[in-house]
Amino acid sequence: MFRRKRTEFRPDTVRRDVLGKLLLTRKQRLTVARWLLYSLVCLVALLLQDVVMSRFRIFGATLDLVPCCILAVCILQGGEAGCVFALVSSLIYYLSGSSPGVMVIPTLCILAVFGAIFRQAYLRQGFATLMLCLAVTMLLYELVQFALALFLELTRPDRLGAQCLGALLTLAVVPLTYPILMSIGKIGGETWKE
């Protein structure tokens, strides 16, 4: 009486690829790729800092590449997305064993978020504003770490000059990493909103 036609209903085809099951749009995949590349840059900075740059000292100062990369990424990406990256990457930096202590986590997070918010609220997008915000946050980072080490009696007061020199040496490397970070930041669209 009521017969079904065979062409009336066809089941969906089963996809066997992994990306089909994730259900990510193209923009979401590009965003994931951007954050993975930022993480890779921080990992390379960690390797350079621990393997190569730890052997060289200029007037008792060495480079702090990892905090500089974390702060630069957060300032470039803004307060919302950058604060999550700062939290996760500073935690990984502490767990790697090459950070100065556990206080690197809140120090980097707070300074990164305030630097990013200040840049977005009061300054224009560009290399000069990045350098200004990064210089202030790096100097504050070094001073906070020095004050904590002084409080815990891990250093002497006469090492303050070497600590500040380390921040300045690290800032000298930023022009080399700026094009890399900016090109990674353009993957998946611009985050800067006027």
N, C-alpha and C positions, 0 to 999 in steps of 0.2 A: 504494500500500500504506500508507505512513505519510504522510498528508497533514497539513499544518499548517493550522490555522485562522487566519484573518486577525485575529481578536481576541485571539490568544494573546500576542502581543508588540507593544507600542507603544513606539516610541522616545521619549526625553524631549523635551519641548518646548525649543526654543532660546530663551533669554532674551537680549534685545538691550539691556537697560539696563546702565549702568555699575555701579551699586550691586550688582546681582545677581552680577557677576563678582568683586567684591571679597570677597564672602563674610564680611562683618562682621555681627556680631550687633548688636542695638539698643544694648546696653550699651557695646560697643566704639565704635560711632558716636558715642554721647554723650561718651565719654572723649576721642575725637579732637576733638570740638567744644569740649570744655572746654579742652584745651590750645591749640587755635587761638584761642579767646577770650582766654586768658592772654597769648598772643603778641601779639594785637591790642592789649591793654592796655599791654604793654611798648612796642609801636611808637608808640602815642599818647603815652606818657610821653616817649619819645625825641624826638618831634616837639615836644611842649610844652617840653621842656628846651632843645632847640637853637634853636627859632624864637622862642618867647615869653619864657621865663624867663632866657635868656642876656642879655637887654637890661637886666634889673633886677639891681642889686646892693644888698644891705643890709649896710652896714659891710664891704664887700669880699667878701661871701659870696653864692654863688648856690645854687640847689637842685640836688641830685643825684637826680632822679626815677627814672632807669632802674635804678641799683643798688638803690634802695629798693623798687621793684616786683619786681625779681628776688629780693631777699631775702625780701620779704613772701610771694611765691608759694611759694617753697621752704619757708618756715617753716609756711605754711598746709597744704601738701600732704604734708609729712613728708620724711624723709630719703631714702627710696628713689626716689620719683618726682620729688621736688624737686631732687635732685642732678643728674639728667639735664637737667632744665629749666635749672638754673643753669649747667651747662656749655655747653649750646647757646646760650642767650640771652646769656651773657657773651662768647662767641666772636662772636656777631653784633654785640653792642655794641662790641667792639673793632674789628671789620671795618667798622663804620659810620663810624669816624673821629672820633667825638665822645668816646671814652673817654680817660682820662689816659695810658694806655699799655698795653703787653702784659701787665703784671703784674695787670691788672684781672681776667683770666681765672682764675688760681689763687686770687687773693684772694677774689673773689666765691664761687667754688665751695667753698672750705674754710670760709669764714664761714657760708655758707648751710647747708651740711650740718651743721656743729656747732650752729648755732642751732636747726635743725629737730630734731636728735636730742635736744638738751637740753630743748626744749619738750615733746617727746613722752614723754621719760623721766621728767621731774621736775615738770612743770606740768600744769595742767588746760587744757582748751580754752576760749578766750574772748578778748575784746578786750584785757583787761589783760595777759594773758600774751604775746599777740602784740606789744603795744607794748613790753613789757619786753625780749623777745628781739630785736625789731627795733631798739630803741634801742641795745642793747649791740652788736649786729652792725654797725649803721650807724656808730657811734662808732669801733669797731675798724677798719672799712673806711676811714674818713676818716683815722685815725691811721696806718694802714699805707701808704696812698697818700701821705700827707704825709711819712712817713719815707723812702719810696722817692724822692720828688721832692727831698727834702733831701740824700739820699745822692748822687743824680745831679746835684746843684747846679742844680736847676731852680726852686727857690724859696728863700725866706729863712726863718730860724727865727721871725721875728716874725709870720708868716702863720698860725701855729698856731691862734690865736684865731678867725680868719676861717674856717678849715677846720672847727673844732668848731661854730661858729655855723651853717655850711652844713648840717652833719648835723642840728642842732636844728631848723632851718627846714624841712628835708626831712621830719622826723618830724611837724611840724605839719600836713603835707598828708595824712598817713596816715589820719586819721579820715574824710577825704573819699573815699578809695579803698577803705577797709575794706568797706563794704556791697557795692561792685561785686565785689571779689575773693571775698567770702564767697558771693555769689549765683552766681558762676561756679563756685566750688568745689563747690556742691551739684548741679551737672549731672552725671549719671551715678552718683550715690551718694556717700555720705560716705567720706572716707579715714581719718578719725580712729578709731583702735581703742583701746578702754580695756583 
